[in-house]
Amino acid sequence: MEWLRSNVVSLYRLGKAEEKNIIPISVNYFPHRRCNYACEFCFHTSLNLEILPLEEAKRGLRLLADAGMKKLNISGGEPFLKPTFIGEVFRFCKEELGLESCSIVNNGSKVTEKWLDTYGQYLDMMAISCDSFDPETNVRIGRADKAGNKDHISTVFKVAQWYNWEEDMNENIEALSPTRWKVFQVLLLEGENTGKETNSLRDGRDLVISKEQFEAFLDRHKVQKSLVPEDNEAMKDSYLLLDENMRQTGRKVPGRSLLQVGVQEALKDSGWDEKTFHDRGGVFDWSRKKDDKDRDNLSW
């Protein structure tokens, strides 16, 4: 009987599936939510400027690196409203964590030559959100500051977003020559950009386009080698998103903070789909070349 009991237990252990750890290879961090623009389609909205102490943010990033993070992208809100914080985060990620890639998505209005001189050496890629090359279109959708500044793209290095599906951007994209031109289809998230009925600060419902309209835009720009399109299905569950408290976000209710429960427990709240992440090209050549002559001196 003792022999039977011990072998039954052994068979049970042999057949029990081990829980697979999630490797957060690429993480998107939103250190705060404040922005100087009010784009109607934005789905990460808040008037809150809460931000972690720098040392707490570093602690969380170290936990992520220990769990396998290779790339950190910072977005917002407008990240450059806290320029020293994000610069020190990038310095830490490169000098102490040894991350392969650090990138940032911003609206281009707050980048300064001084910041690039100080922190540019720690940045692999900068993306500037650009929805239209027509200043009036930008104003109509909210991409302008309170002072009425319409020309926020004058210092564009990379282009990340768009609005007017009928616009032909080929000439401007060729002039900019970005490494990657990510084109997103407007995505609605309840409670963020779906109007007053859902207590949203933004209302992007009038900006929604059909799949056919999205494909028509892509077809018009298919000659652009840098084009990286992402429709709603490609975006869904394919990003690991951390809010200002290092909680998984992108759902109606934020998850638990990795600072409190650890990376693996926090990632269980993410809904992240690894296959979708890879299918949309989530891993790419995301590091600046080691022999890049301008690596330590980004030109203004």
Long-range contacts (C-beta under 8 A, 24 or more apart in sequence): 21-67, 21-264, 22-67, 22-264, 22-267, 22-268, 22-270, 22-272, 22-274, 23-67, 23-68, 24-64, 24-67, 24-68, 24-69, 24-240, 24-263, 24-267, 25-68, 25-69, 25-70, 25-71, 25-282, 25-283, 26-69, 26-70, 26-71, 26-73, 26-240, 26-277, 26-282, 26-283, 27-64, 27-69, 27-71, 27-72, 27-73, 27-240, 27-242, 28-73, 28-74, 28-75, 28-239, 28-240, 28-241, 28-242, 29-61, 29-72, 29-73, 29-74, 29-75, 29-242, 29-246, 30-74, 30-75, 30-76, 30-77, 30-241, 30-242, 30-243, 30-244, 30-249, 31-57, 31-74, 31-76, 31-77, 31-79, 31-82, 31-85, 31-86, 31-89, 31-244, 32-76, 32-77, 32-79, 32-81, 32-82, 32-244, 33-76, 33-77, 33-243, 33-244, 34-76, 34-77, 34-78, 34-81, 35-76, 35-77, 35-78, 35-81, 35-107, 36-78, 36-81, 36-107, 36-109, 36-110, 36-145, 36-146, 37-78, 37-107, 37-109, 37-142, 37-143, 37-144, 37-145, 37-152, 38-142, 38-202, 39-131, 39-141, 39-142, 39-143, 39-202, 40-141, 40-142, 40-193, 40-202, 40-203, 40-204, 40-206, 40-207, 41-141, 41-163, 41-186, 41-187, 41-193, 41-202, 41-204, 41-207, 42-142, 42-192, 42-193, 42-202, 42-204, 43-187, 43-188, 43-189, 43-192, 43-193, 43-202, 43-204, 44-75, 44-76, 44-77, 44-192, 44-249, 45-192, 45-193, 45-200, 45-201, 45-202, 46-77, 46-201, 47-201, 48-244, 49-81, 50-244, 50-245, 51-82, 51-85, 51-244, 52-244, 52-245, 52-246, 54-85, 54-88, 54-89, 56-259, 57-85, 57-89, 57-246, 58-89, 58-92, 59-259, 60-242, 60-246, 60-258, 60-259, 61-89, 61-92, 61-93, 61-97, 62-96, 62-97, 63-258, 63-259, 63-262, 63-263, 64-258, 64-263, 65-93, 65-97, 65-98, 65-99, 66-263, 67-263, 67-264, 69-99, 70-99, 70-100, 70-101, 71-99, 71-100, 71-101, 71-102, 71-103, 71-286, 72-99, 72-101, 72-102, 72-103, 73-102, 73-103, 73-104, 73-105, 74-102, 74-103, 74-104, 74-105, 75-104, 75-105, 75-106, 76-105, 76-106, 78-106, 78-107, 78-109, 78-110, 79-104, 79-105, 79-106, 80-106, 80-109, 80-110, 80-111, 80-115, 81-110, 83-110, 83-112, 83-115, 86-119, 87-115, 87-118, 87-119, 87-122, 90-119, 90-122, 90-123, 91-119, 91-122, 93-122, 94-121, 94-122, 95-122, 100-286, 100-287, 101-125, 101-286, 101-287, 103-127, 103-286, 105-129, 105-160, 107-143, 107-152, 108-152, 108-153, 108-154, 108-155, 108-156, 109-145, 109-149, 109-152, 111-155, 113-300, 116-298, 116-300, 117-297, 117-298, 120-296, 120-297, 120-298, 121-295, 121-296, 121-297, 121-298, 123-298, 124-286, 124-287, 124-288, 125-158, 125-179, 125-180, 125-286, 125-288, 126-157, 126-158, 127-158, 127-159, 127-160, 127-180, 127-182, 128-153, 128-155, 128-156, 128-157, 128-158, 128-159, 128-160, 129-159, 129-160, 129-161, 130-156, 130-159, 130-160, 130-161, 130-162, 131-161, 131-162, 131-163, 131-164, 132-162, 132-163, 132-164, 132-167, 133-167, 133-169, 133-172, 134-164, 134-167, 137-163, 137-164, 137-167, 141-207, 142-202, 155-300, 160-184, 162-217, 163-207, 165-209, 165-213, 165-214, 165-216, 165-217, 166-217, 168-220, 168-221, 169-221, 170-220, 170-221, 170-223, 170-224, 173-221, 173-224, 173-226, 174-224, 177-226, 178-226, 179-226, 180-226, 180-228, 180-284, 181-224, 181-226, 181-227, 181-228, 182-228, 182-229, 182-230, 183-217, 183-218, 183-221, 183-227, 183-228, 183-229, 183-230, 184-230, 184-235, 185-209, 185-211, 185-214, 185-230, 185-231, 185-232, 185-235, 187-232, 187-235, 189-250, 190-252, 191-252, 228-281, 230-280, 234-276, 234-279, 234-280, 235-280, 236-273, 236-276, 237-271, 237-272, 237-273, 237-276, 238-272, 238-273, 238-276, 238-277, 238-279, 238-280, 238-282, 239-272, 239-277, 240-267, 240-270, 240-272, 241-270, 248-272
